[in-house]
Amino acid sequence: MSEIWRTASMEGKWKNGKGQVVLSTVDYYQRIWIDARLHNMHREGTTHTKHGFRLSIEQAEDFVNALNVAIEKAKEEMEQKQRSEGNEQDNS
């Protein structure tokens, strides 16, 4: 396993240092996979959880493109929500 990136989880029961999201490459069944997994930080050391997924290199390349689309869509939705909340406050 070769760790690429790690960040604290911001989701529900895993926030506040309880979990970390880890991106790695792993050699599994004679193939190299991209592995994104939640690690439990409250057990002895850091341990993998069942929460995560593995992608082939080809799937990961498609995933990057889809992730960029999802990020742009989420930004648009956030801006729209902030504008509508701003309009509600102006009308109060």
N, C-alpha and C positions, 0 to 999 in steps of 0.2 A: 504494500500500500504506500502510495506517495501522496501525502496531503498537499493540496493546492491552496485551499482557502478555508477559513474558519471565522464564524461570527456568532455572537450571542443570539439565542432564539428570542423573538419578541412575542411569541404565541402562547396564549393561555397558561397552562400548567408548566410550561418549560421556560418561561421568562424568569427574570431575577436570578440569573446565574445557574438555574437548574439544568439547562440544556444548551447545547451549541450545535449549530448547523455546520457540517463539515463536507467539503467537496474534495474528492480524492480520485486518483486512478488506482484501479486494483486489477491484479492478474487473477482471473477466476476461470477455471475450465479451459485453460490454454488460450484465453482471449483477454484483451485489455478492455476494461469497462470504465466508464465515468460513473462514480458513485456519489450520490448526494444523500446524506444521512444525518439524523439527529443523534447526538451523543448525550448520554445521561452523565451529568457532572456530579451527581450526589452519591454515586456508587464509588467504590475504591478505584481511584484513577478515573479515566474516561472510558466508557463502554458504549458500544454501538447499541442502538435500539432497532426495533423492527420498522420504525418510521423512516422511510426513505425509499430510494429507488436506484436502479442501475440502468444505464443506457449504453448501447453500443456507440462506437465513435460516430457512425452515420446518424444514429438517432440523436446524439448530442448536438451534432451540427444543425439538424432540423430544429431541435429544441431551442438553440440560441436564437434562431430567427423568430420562432414563435414567442419566445420570452421578450424579445424586443417589441413585438406587436402588443403583447400583454402590458408591458410597461407603459407604452404610449397610450393605450386605452385607459389604463388606470389613472394616468396623469390627467387625461381629458375628463374622466368622471370626477376626479377630485376637484378640478377647477370648476366644473359645472356645479358641484355640490356647494363649494365655497361661494360662488356667485349667487346661487339661490338662497343660501343662508344670509348673505349680505343684503339681498333684496328684502328678505323677511324682516331683518332688523331695521332697514330704512323705512319700511311701512309701519313699524310699531309706533 
